[in-house]
C-alpha cells in the first residue's frame, strides 16, 4: 500500500510539471525576426509595405482587427526595457499607440482597429539607426 501511495504522489508531481510546462508553451508569443530588419512583429500578419535599406526604413504589417489587444501586449512586452517611451494619440475611442526609442532610432506605431483598413489593424515599424555611421 505504501508503494502505491508513493507511485501516486510521484505521478501527480509529474503530471503537474507536464501541465505547467504545456501551459507556458501555449502562452509563448510567436514572432517574426528578420535577420536584417531589427524590430520583430507577431506572426500571422501580412507585410503590406517594406522599405528597408539596411540602416533606415519602415515595414507595415496588417493584422485582423480582433488582434489589437494582443498586438499591444506583444509590444508592451517587447518595449519593457529601458529607453522606450509609450504614448497614445488620437481622438477616437481607441487611440493610436506609439512606442519610441530615441537611442536606437526605433518607432512602433500600432493603429486602432478599422482606422485605415476595414477589419484590420496596421502596425508600422520605423527604423532610423545611424549610430554606426
C-alpha positions as CSV (number, residue, x, y, z in Angstrom):
1,X,0.0,0.0,0.0
2,X,2.8,2.4,0.8
3,X,4.4,1.7,-2.6
4,X,1.1,2.6,-4.3
5,X,0.9,5.9,-2.4
6,X,4.4,6.8,-3.4
7,X,3.7,6.0,-7.0
8,X,0.5,8.1,-7.0
9,X,2.4,11.0,-5.4
10,X,5.2,10.7,-8.0
11,X,2.7,10.5,-10.8
12,X,0.8,13.6,-9.5
13,X,4.1,15.6,-9.4
14,X,5.0,14.5,-13.0
15,X,1.5,15.4,-14.3
16,X,1.6,18.8,-12.5
17,X,5.0,19.5,-14.1
18,X,3.8,18.5,-17.5
19,X,0.7,20.5,-17.4
20,X,2.6,23.6,-16.2
21,X,5.1,23.2,-19.0
22,X,2.3,22.8,-21.6
23,X,0.5,26.0,-20.5
24,X,3.7,28.0,-20.5
25,X,4.4,26.8,-24.1
26,X,0.9,27.8,-25.2
27,X,1.4,31.3,-23.8
28,X,4.5,31.9,-25.8
29,X,4.1,34.6,-28.4
30,X,5.3,33.7,-31.8
31,X,7.2,36.5,-33.6
32,X,8.9,37.2,-36.9
33,X,12.5,38.1,-36.6
34,X,14.1,39.2,-39.9
35,X,17.9,38.9,-39.9
36,X,18.0,42.4,-41.5
37,X,15.0,44.3,-40.1
38,X,15.7,44.9,-36.4
39,X,12.2,45.2,-34.9
40,X,10.2,41.9,-34.5
41,X,6.5,41.6,-35.1
42,X,3.9,38.9,-34.3
43,X,3.3,36.1,-36.8
44,X,0.1,35.9,-38.8
45,X,0.3,39.3,-40.3
46,X,0.6,40.4,-43.9
47,X,3.5,42.7,-44.8
48,X,2.0,45.4,-47.0
49,X,4.9,47.9,-47.2
50,X,8.6,47.1,-46.9
51,X,11.1,49.9,-47.5
52,X,14.3,48.8,-45.8
53,X,17.7,50.0,-46.8
54,X,19.8,48.3,-44.1
55,X,20.0,51.4,-42.0
56,X,16.7,53.2,-42.3
57,X,13.2,52.4,-43.5
58,X,9.9,51.1,-42.4
59,X,7.7,48.0,-42.6
60,X,3.9,47.9,-42.2
61,X,2.1,44.7,-41.2
62,X,-1.6,44.2,-41.4
63,X,-3.5,42.1,-38.9
64,X,-7.1,41.2,-38.3
65,X,-8.9,43.8,-36.2
66,X,-9.6,41.5,-33.3
67,X,-5.8,41.1,-32.6
68,X,-5.4,44.7,-31.5
69,X,-5.2,43.8,-27.8
70,X,-2.7,41.0,-28.5
71,X,-0.5,43.4,-30.6
72,X,-0.4,45.9,-27.8
73,X,0.5,43.2,-25.3
74,X,3.3,42.0,-27.6
75,X,4.8,45.5,-27.9
76,X,4.3,46.3,-24.3
77,X,6.4,43.2,-23.5
78,X,9.0,44.0,-26.2
79,X,9.5,47.6,-25.1
80,X,9.5,46.9,-21.4
81,X,13.3,47.5,-21.2
82,X,15.0,50.8,-20.7
83,X,15.0,53.5,-23.3
84,X,11.4,53.1,-24.5
85,X,8.6,55.6,-24.2
86,X,4.9,54.7,-24.8
87,X,2.3,57.3,-25.7
88,X,-1.2,57.4,-27.1
89,X,-2.7,59.9,-29.6
90,X,-5.8,60.4,-31.5
91,X,-9.4,61.4,-30.9
92,X,-11.3,58.2,-31.4
93,X,-12.4,55.7,-28.8
94,X,-9.3,53.6,-29.4
95,X,-6.1,55.7,-29.7
96,X,-3.0,55.0,-31.8
97,X,-0.3,53.6,-29.5
98,X,3.3,54.7,-30.3
99,X,6.4,53.2,-28.8
100,X,9.6,55.3,-29.2
101,X,13.3,54.5,-28.6
102,X,15.4,57.6,-29.5
103,X,18.7,55.8,-28.6
104,X,18.0,53.1,-31.2
105,X,16.1,55.2,-33.7
106,X,13.0,52.9,-33.5
107,X,9.4,53.8,-33.6
108,X,6.5,51.3,-33.4
109,X,3.0,52.6,-34.4
110,X,0.0,50.4,-33.5
111,X,-3.1,51.9,-35.1
112,X,-6.6,51.4,-33.9
113,X,-8.8,48.7,-35.5
114,X,-10.6,49.8,-38.7
115,X,-8.6,53.1,-38.8
116,X,-7.0,52.9,-42.3
117,X,-8.2,49.5,-43.5
118,X,-11.6,47.9,-42.7
119,X,-11.5,44.9,-40.3
120,X,-7.7,45.4,-39.8
121,X,-5.0,46.8,-37.5
122,X,-1.9,48.2,-39.1
123,X,1.4,48.1,-37.3
124,X,4.2,50.3,-38.8
125,X,7.7,49.8,-37.7
126,X,10.2,52.6,-38.4
127,X,14.0,52.4,-38.1
128,X,16.5,55.2,-38.5
129,X,19.6,53.7,-37.0
130,X,22.5,55.9,-37.9
131,X,24.6,55.1,-34.7
132,X,27.2,53.1,-36.7
133,X,27.8,55.7,-39.4
